[in-house]
Amino acid sequence: MELNEVKQRINQIKEVANEAIEACRNDGKVSPQLKESIARFDTEMNKAVKAAQQSNDEAKLEECVDDLEEAADQAKKEVQRADGIKSQTRETVLRAHEEISQLKHQLH
């Protein structure tokens, strides 16, 4: 996968991630553990976007994607455990995780 394609995918994933983060913020049934995992996910997403904007180092971008996928894995686990959350919350978190996982597998 070309470096510019990776950068473009990261920016596309950011849009999906923003939906997931916003859904969690607006869902009153979100557990503290899910909130924490989403906060970490948001932090890692911002790092990946920043790296995509500022770096031409493919290894650095891969590392950011790996870290992002790890955070997304945790958010996925928490959303699957969550009871009573809105289906939109669950679906957007799972969709963001899937997008990130696909990118990671394309890179490795």
C-alpha positions as a printed Julia matrix, in Angstrom:
108×3 Matrix{Float64}:
   0.0    0.0    0.0
   1.39   3.37  -0.98
   2.16   5.95   1.7
  -0.38   8.42   0.33
  -3.05   5.71   0.34
  -2.3    4.99   4.0
  -2.6    8.68   4.84
  -5.87   8.93   2.94
  -7.3    5.83   4.71
  -6.34   7.24   8.11
  -8.24  10.42   7.34
 -11.27   8.43   6.14
 -11.17   6.28   9.26
 -11.07   9.45  11.38
 -14.56  10.31  10.12
 -15.9    6.9   11.18
 -14.03   7.13  14.49
 -15.54  10.55  15.18
 -19.02   9.06  14.75
 -18.17   6.31  17.27
 -16.68   8.75  19.76
 -19.66  11.09  19.47
 -22.14   8.21  19.83
 -20.42   7.13  23.05
 -20.44  10.66  24.41
 -24.17  10.99  23.73
 -25.17   7.59  25.1
 -26.06   7.84  28.77
 -25.66   4.08  29.28
 -21.95   3.95  28.43
 -19.9    2.35  31.21
 -16.83   4.03  32.72
 -14.69   1.29  31.14
 -16.11   1.99  27.69
 -15.64   5.73  28.19
 -12.02   5.11  29.13
 -11.39   2.86  26.13
 -13.03   5.39  23.81
 -10.88   8.18  25.26
  -7.75   6.12  24.53
  -9.08   5.32  21.07
  -9.63   9.04  20.45
  -6.08   9.82  21.6
  -4.57   7.16  19.32
  -6.75   8.3   16.41
  -5.49  11.85  16.83
  -1.89  10.62  16.92
  -2.42   8.68  13.7
  -4.01  11.68  11.96
  -1.16  13.92  13.11
   1.42  11.42  11.87
  -0.41  11.16   8.54
  -0.26  14.93   8.17
   3.33  15.43   9.29
   5.28  12.3    8.5
   6.5   10.5    5.43
   7.91   7.68   7.55
   6.03   4.52   6.66
   7.26   2.7    9.77
   5.94   5.49  12.0
   2.54   5.35  10.32
   2.44   1.56  10.71
   3.27   1.93  14.4
   0.46   4.47  14.8
  -1.99   2.15  13.05
  -0.88  -0.75  15.28
  -1.42   1.37  18.4
  -4.76   2.56  17.06
  -5.9   -0.98  16.39
  -4.93  -2.01  19.9
  -7.07   0.82  21.31
  -9.91  -0.11  18.94
  -9.7   -3.74  20.08
 -10.24  -2.63  23.66
 -13.16  -0.41  22.68
 -14.67  -3.33  20.77
 -14.38  -5.59  23.81
 -15.99  -2.99  26.04
 -18.84  -2.25  23.62
 -19.56  -5.97  23.29
 -19.77  -6.26  27.1
 -21.94  -3.18  27.46
 -25.56  -3.66  28.4
 -28.24  -1.15  27.57
 -26.28   1.03  25.15
 -27.92   2.27  21.99
 -27.51   0.08  18.91
 -26.02   3.07  17.07
 -23.28   3.3   19.71
 -22.45  -0.38  19.37
 -22.56  -0.32  15.56
 -20.37   2.76  15.14
 -17.68   1.45  17.51
 -17.67  -1.93  15.74
 -17.53  -0.24  12.32
 -14.59   1.93  13.38
 -12.79  -1.15  14.71
 -13.4   -3.01  11.45
 -12.05  -0.12   9.34
  -8.89   0.08  11.43
  -8.39  -3.69  11.38
  -8.68  -3.72   7.6
  -6.06  -1.0    7.28
  -3.7   -2.82   9.63
  -4.02  -6.05   7.66
  -3.38  -4.2    4.4
  -0.17  -2.76   5.89
   1.22  -6.07   7.18
